[in-house]
C-alpha cells in the first residue's frame, strides 16, 4: 500500500510537471506574441511599404553632415535603424525581385532588368500577394516592381491595377553642351539613350508637377480610402534616380561650396578593373563624356542634384507619414522605408550602381512596428533584403510560404544588440575578362568584404578582400598578399557555405 502511494505521488508529480511546463510554454509564447501583436481579436496591422530608387544610406539619421532629410530622420527616431543592411544585387530589378519574393537572385535566375521574376518561378507568392491572399487590400503606387526595360507589372500581387505616373509635368531645358558619342559603353541599365537630356535640372515648379509628388498625392488618396480596412500599401519613389530633376527649392538647400566630392576617386589598389563599371547609365546623358573622368565641376553638380533629389523625396515621404498620423493609422501600421541598392557618386572612379563593393550593396533600411520595444535605436546586425518578407509575415501573423531564403528579424525589434547573422551576401553577373560570363559573389562579415569572381566551366578564381577594420572605404584589395592565403581559404569556405551557414545561432 505504501509503495502504491509513493508510486501514485511520483506519477502525480510527473503529470503536474508536464502540465505546468505546457502551460508555462503556452503563456510564454502568448506573452512574446503579445509584445507585438496583441491578442487574436486585435485588428490586423497595416503595412506602409516605401521603396526609394537609388537611395544610398546618405541621410541625416545615418550621420551625413550635409544631407537634409528631416522627415526620414523623424521617422528613424520612431523605430529601428539598420546600419548594416545589404541588398542581394546592386541593380533595380534583381534587387526588388529578390526582396519582394524573399528569394535570392541565384534562385530566381534574375540578373538583369528585363527578366520578369515569374519567368523561372511561375508559382511563387510575392510579399504583397501574400497580404492580398489573407484579406488585405494590396495596392501599389509608383515604382515598386521594376516595370521598364522590357519588364512589366506583377498583376497577381495587387488587389487593383498598380498606379503609375511616368512623366514629370515640366518642360525640360535644352542642353548647351554637345552630345557625347557613346564609345565602348556597356548596355545602359536604364535601357534608353538620353543624349538629348541633361542629367540634372532645377525647374521652379511645385512638387506635384513631378512624378514623385504625384505618387505621394495618389498614395495619400489611397490612405483615406483604405483607412477602415487592413491594407498593404506599396509606394515607390523614383528620385534620387537619374536624371536629378527636382524643384529648384531643393537645389537651393545645398551650397556647392559646402559639397565635398568622393575622397577616393580611384580604383581600389590591386583590384581587378572589371570589378568597377563604366558608369554607362550616366554617360548616356548629354554633356557627360563617353569615357574618362568626370570633371570636378560636373561632379559637384551631380552630387548637388543627388542631394536635392534626396531632400525632395524626403518631403514626399513626410507628406505621406503626416497623413498616416492625421488619419489615426500610425499606431496600427508597420512602416518600412528602404532604398533598393547603394550608389556610387564618384567613389572608386565610377558612378551609379552595378558593383559588388560596400558603397553599392549597403542600403538604408528603417523599420517601425506598433509596440516594438526598440524605438529611436540603431543596430549593427547584418541584415539582408530577403529578411523583410518573413519579418512582415511574422508580425502580421500570416502563413510564411515555403522556399523563403531570409530570416525574420523580429527578435532585433526587441533587442537590437543581440547576436545575429555572421555574414550577408550579394551577387553581380557580368562578363569577366579571361573567365567568361560569370558572377562576382560577395560576402560581408563583421570585419571583411570578400568577393570571388568566377565563371561556369572555368576553374580560375579572382578575389577581392577588404578589411573594414583598417580600410572602411575599401581602397586596398588585400586578397593577393601572401600573408592572407589562409584567410582567403577560410573566407572561401564560408562563402561556399552560403546564407544557410550564416544564420543566427
N, C-alpha and C positions, 0 to 999 in steps of 0.2 A: 504493500500500500504506500509506504514511504517512497519507494522507488518510483511508483506511478506518479506520485505527487511531484517529485523532483523533475521527472520527465515532462509532465504537463507544464510545470513552471518554466522550464528551459524552452519548451516549444512555444509557450505563450510569449516569452520574451523575444524569441526569434521572430515570431509573427509581428509583434508590435514594432520591432526594429525595422522590419521590411516596410510596414505601413508608414512608420514615421519617415523613413528615407524617401518613400514615394511621395508623400505629402509635402515634405520639405523641398524635394526636387521640383514638384509642381508649383509650389508657392514661389520658389526662387526664380523659376522660368517666367512666371507671371509678373514678378517684380521687374525683371530685366526688360521684358517686352513693354511693360507699362511705362518704363522710363522714357520711351519714345512714342509709344503707340496708344497709350490709354487703354481702356477696356474695349471689348469686342463691339460694344454698342456705339463707340465714338465714331464721328464722321470720318470718312476717308481723307487722307492727306492729299491735297492738290500738289501738282508739280509745275513750277515755272522753270523752264529749261532754256538757258540763254547761251547761245553759241556766238562767238565773235571771231570773224575771219582774220587770220594772220596776226593775232594779238599775242605778243610775247609778254612775259611777266615783267613788263616795264611800266609800273603803276606806282602811285604814291604809297599804297599799302605794302608794296614789295620793296619799298625803300628808295625808289628813284627820286633824286632831289629836285628834278625839274618838271616831270610829267604831272599834269593836273588832272586828277581823276577823283573828285570829291564824292561822287555818288557810289562808285565802286568801293572807295575807301570806307565809306559809311556802312555799306553792306558787309564788307570784310569784318568790321567790328561786331557784327551781329552773329557771326558764325565762326567757322574754322577755315583758316588759310593754309593751303598745302604749298609748302616752299619747294618741294621736290616731286612734282608731278610730271609725268612724261607721256607723250603721245607714242603710238606704235609705228608711225610712219610720217615723216615730215613733208606731207603733201595732202591737200584738202580731201579728195575723195577717199583714198585709203584710210586716212585718219578718222574721218567721220563714219565711214562704213564699219570700221573696227569698233568704235565707241558705241554706235547705235545697234550693233549686233552682239556686242560682248565677246567677239571673236577676233583673233589676231589676223593680220593681213596674210600670213602664210596659210592659214586655214581657209580664209575666204578666197584666196588667189586673186586679190585685188591689189594691184601695184601701180595703177595709173589713174588718170582722171576719167577715162571713158568707160571702164568696166563697171557694170551695174552689180551691186552686191549680191543680187539673187541669181546672177548668171550661173555661178557654180554652186549656189546654195539655195535652191528654189523654195525649200520648205522652212527656212529659218524664221524665227519670230523676232522681230525687231523690238527695241525698247518701247517706242510709242505704240506699237501694235499690241504688246502685252497689256498695256494700260487700256487700250481700246477693247480688248477681249474680256476685260474684267470690270466693265461698267463705267469706264471713264470716257468723257468726251476728249478725243485726241485731236489736237489742232496744230497746224504749222503755219508760221508767218515768217517770210524771208528765207534765208539760206540755212536750212538745217541739213538735209541731204544735199549732196553735190549734184546739181541738175544741168550743168553746161558741159561742153566738150564732148558731145555725143551721148551724155548720160541723161537720166531722167528721174522724175519724182517716184517715190515708192508709195503708190496709192493705197496699198494694203495697210500702211501704218496709220492712216488718218481717218477720222470719222467723216470728214468732208474734204473736198479737194483742197490741197495746200494753196495758200495765198502768197503770191509773188508780185513784187514790183521791181522791174528790171531796169528802169530808166530814171536818171536824175532829171528833174524838170528845170534844167538850166541850159543856157546856150554856152557851149564851150568856146574858149578863145582860140584864135588861130596861132599856131606856134610860129615863133620868129626864127628858130634855128632850122637848118636844113635837116631833112630826114636822113637818119643813118641807114646805110645799106647793110642788112644782116650778113655776117660772114662767119661761117663755121659755128653757128649757134644751134644748140640743141632745140628740139621742138618746143615751142613756147608752151609752158604749163597752162597758160590761160587759153590756149587754142585760138588766139586771134593776133592779128598784126595791127599794132597801134601806131603805125608810122605817121599818121596824121594827128595824133593826140599827144599832148604833154602829159608827163607822169604826175603832175600836180597842178591844182588851180585853187583859187580862193574867191569864189563868187560871193558877192554881197547879197545873200538871199536868206530867207527864213529856213529853219531846219526842215520843215515839211516839204520843201522843194527838192530835197534829197531823198534817195531811196530809203535810207535808214530812218529818216524822220517819218516817212510814210509807213514803214514797217512798225515803228513804235506806235503810231496812231491806230493802225489796224489791230495790233495786239491789245491795246487799251480797250478798243471797242469789244473785242472778244472777252476780255476780263469782265466787262459789265454784263455781257450776255450770259456768261457761264458762272456767275458768282454764286448761284444757288445749286450748282451740281458739281460733282467731282470732275476735275479736268487735268489733263496733261497738255501744257501749252508750250510748244517749241517755238522759240523766237531766235532767228538768226540774223545778226547784223553783218553787213558787208565790209565796212571800214573797221580797221585800217588796211584792208587790201588795196593794192594799186588799182586805179590811179588815186592819188591822195587829193580828192576833190571834196572839200567840205566848206561850209560857210566861213567867210572872212573873219568873223569874230573869234573863231577857234584858232586861226593862224595868228591873230593878234595877241593871243595868250603867251606866245613864245618870242622872245627877242633873240634873233640869230646870234647875237654877240654872246649869249649865255650858253649856247649849244656846244657840246663837246663831241667831236667825232670819235669813232671807234678807236680805242687805244692800241689795237692790234690789227692794222690793215694789211696783214701779210699771211701767207700760207703758214700753218704751223711748221716749225723746223722739223725736217726729216719726215714730214707727212707726204704720202703719195699725192701727186697733183690731181688725180681723178677723184680724190675724196671731196674736193670742192665742187662747185658748179660754175657755169659760165655766166650766171646772172641773166640768162636769156629772157626771162619774164620782164625784167626791167629794160633790157637793151632794145626791145622792140618798140619802145616809145620814142616819140620824136625828140631829137636833141640829145639823146643818150648815145655815146659812142658804141659801135658794134663790138668792139673789143678793147682791151686795155683798161687802165684805171679810170675811175670816175673822178672828175676834178673836185677839188675841195669845195668850190663854190656850189657845184651841183649837189655834192653830198650833203652840204649844210641845208640846202633847200629840201632835199628828200627827207632828211631827218626831221626838219621842222614840219613838213607835210605829214609825216607819220605821227608825230606827237599831236598835231592838230586833229588828225583823224581819230586818235585815241580819245581825246577830250570830247570830240563830237559824239562818238559812240557812248561815252560815259554819260553825257547829257540825255541821250535817248534811253539808256538803261535807267537813269534816275527818274524819268517820267513814268516809266513802267512800274518801278518799285513804289513810287509815290501813289500811283493808282491802286496797286495791290493793298497798300496800307489804308487808303481812303475808303476802300470797299470793305474793310474789316476782314480781309483774307490772309493777312500776314501770319496770323497765329495758327493757321491750319494749312499752310502751304510750304512745301520744301522748295527752296530756291537754290539753283546751282548755276554758276557762271564759269564758262571755260573758253579758252582760245584753242583753235583746232591744231595748232603746232607753233613752234617758235619761229624766229625770223632773224635774218642777218641784215644789219644796217651798216655794212662795210667791214664787219669783223671777218678776219681771215681772207681779206681781199675779195669778198663776194657779197651778194645781196640776195634777199628773199629767203626761201627755204631750201628744201631738197639736199640736205646733207645729213650726216649722222652725228654731227657734233652737238654739244650741250646747247649751244645757242639756238639750234633749230629743233631740238626734240623736247626741251624743257618748256612747260606750258603753265599758264596761270590757271588755277582751279580754286574756286571759293564755294563754300557749301554751308547752307543754313537750314536746319530742320527744326520744327517745333519741339520744344522740350529738350533739345540736346544740351548736355552739360557744358561742353566746350564752346563758349562764346568769346569773341574777341581774343581768340587763341591762334597759335600757329603750330604747325607740326613739320618736322623734317623727315617724316616717314616717307619711304619710297612708294609712290603711288603710280598706277598706270591707268590710262583711259578705259581699258577693259574692265576696271573695277567699278565703274559707275553703274553699269547695268545691274549687277547683283546687289549693290548698295541700295538703289532706289526700290528694287523689288522687295528687299527685306523690310525696309522702312514702311512701305505701303502694304505689307502683308500679302504680296502677290506670289503665286507659284513661280519658282525660278525655273526657266526652261533648261532642259538638258543641253550640254555642249558648251556652256559658257566657259570662258577661259580667263576670268578675272576673279578677284576676291573681294567680298563686301568689306568696306572699311568702316562699318558701323561701330566696331569697338573703338576706333580712334575718335569718334564723336564724343565719347565719354572720357577717354584717356589718350590725349594726343601724343603723349611721350612714351607710350608703350612700345615694346619691341615689335617690329613689323617685318616686311619683306627684306630679303638680303640683296635683291637686285631688281632692276626694271629693264625692260627690253624694247628695242626699236629695230627697224629694218629699213633698208633702202635698196631698190632694184635699179640697176643701170648697167650699160656696157663698161667692162673693166679692161683696160689695155693689158695685153699679154695673158688675160684669163678668159675673156669672152663675156657674154651677157650673164650677169650673176647678181650677187647680193652682198651688201655690207650688213652684217649682223652686229648690232651694238648692245652693250650691256653696261648699265650704270650701277655701280656698287656704292657702298658708303664712301669709299675713297677714290675709286678709279672709274674712268670710262675706257672700256675695252672694245675694239672694233675688229672684226675678222671679215676680210673681203675674200670671196671665193666664187667659183662658177662651176656648174654641173659638169662632170667629166674631166675636171682639171684638179690635180692634187695640190697645186701650188696655193699657198695662202699668203695674203698680205695683211699685216697687222698695224693697228694704231693703238697706243696706250698713253693715257694722260693721267697724271697724278694730281687730283684736285686738292690734295693737302699742300702741295708746293706750287701748283700751277693751275689755279682755278679758271683761268681764261683759255686753257688748253692750247698754249702757244708752242709746246715742245712735245713731239712724239718720242716717247722713250722706249718704244717696242723693240727697237733694233739694238739696244745696249746689251752687251754680253751679260752684264750682271743681272739683267731681268729675264734671263732664259727660263728659270724655274717659275718665276711669277707668271710669265706668259703661259706656261704649261698648266699652272693652276687655274688661271682665268679661262683658258680654253676649255678645260674640263667643266668649269662652272657654266660657261656659255652653252656647251653641249647639253648639260642637264636641263637648261631652259627654265621657263617660268615655273614649272612644276617643282623644280628643285629649289626655288627661291621663296616658297610660300611661308607665311608667318608660322613660327613654331608654337 
